[in-house]
Amino acid sequence: MSLSRSRVLAQKKKAAVNLGLRFRRAFLLAADKHAGQTRKASTIPYIAHLMGVASLTLEFGGDEDMAIAALLHDAVEDCGGMPMLKEVQRRFGSRVAKIVDGCTDSYGEPRPPRIS
């Protein structure tokens, strides 16, 4: 058995992560902020990437805050800069905001929508 497979199996033995209303609200915020955006050079909705990152976060032992941050990790640089980071902090707390901030490359004007 490979090391990564054994790590995944070990994670399955841990208690289930409770994804509550905060997670659902984060998903809706991400879906709203990235509405109409697609992955580069494709027609795949951008939210699919965010769902994938959240899924991997949970599969490798992340908690609800980490999964929320995974959903919102591109929101600051793509959808509003520093005001968006402040909104993330207000709605989801400082821990989520710190994780999102750590994933942010730019705080300037939002990038143009990711449309193929």
N, C-alpha and C positions, 0 to 999 in steps of 0.2 A: 504494500500500500504506500502510495506517495505521501510525502510530508504534508502537502496541502490538502489532500483528501482526508488524512487523519485529523488535521486541524478542523476541517468542516464537520467531520463526524463528532469531534469533541464539542463543537459549538452546538450541535443538535441535542446534546445531553443537558445543556444549560436550560434554565427556566425560560419560558416563552416571554418575549418582549410584548408588553401591553401597548398597542398603538391606539391611542384614544382620540378625542376630539381635536387636540392640538395638531396631531399628525394629519388628520383630515383637513383641517383649516390650512395647514402648510401646503398640502397637495393642491387644494383649490387656489391658493394664492399663486403657486408656481404655474399651474395650468392657465390662470388668468394672465399673469405677467408675460408668459412665453407663448400666448395664443397666436396662432398664425406663423410661428417660427418653425423652421425645419432644420434638420441636421444638414451640415455642409454638403453640397452637391448631391442632395437626395430629396425625396418627398416624405421622409419619415418625420413625423411631428417631433419637435424638440423635447417635449415632455417625456418621450420614450427614453431619452438619455437620462433624464433626471430620475425617472422610475428605476432604471437600471442601476444607477449609482446608489439609490436608497436601498434597493434589494441587496446589492453586494455588501453594503454597510451592515445591514441586519444579519446577513448570512455569516459574516465574519465577526459577529459578537457585538456590534454596535447597539446602543440603546435608542430610546425614542428621540432624545435631543439630537443625537448624531444622524438619525434617519431624517429628521426634519431639516437639519443643516444640509444633508445630501440633496434633498429636494430643492433647496434654496441656494445652493452653492454658486450658481451663475447669476442670481437675481441682481446683485449689486452692480456688477460690471455691465450687464446686458440691459438692465431695466430701471435705472434711476440713481446710481451712484450712492453717495453718502446718505441722502434722504431715505433710500431703500434700506440701507444698513440700520438706520435708526428705527425704521418701521419694523424690521425683523426683530430688533432688540425689544421694542415695545410689545410686540405681539407674541414673541416666543422666548424671550429672556436673554440674559447676557451670555450664557454658555453657548446657546445656538448662534448668537451674533458673533461671538469670538471665533467659532469654527468657520462660519461663512466668511468673516473678515480674512481669515487665514487662507481662504481659497480665492480671494479676490486679487486680480492683477491690476485693476484700474478703477478709479473712483470718479473719473471724468464723465463727460456726457455719455449717455447710453450709446452703445454700438447700434448701427442700423439693424433692423430685424434680420434674423437668419432665414432668408427666403432664397430658395434655389432658383 
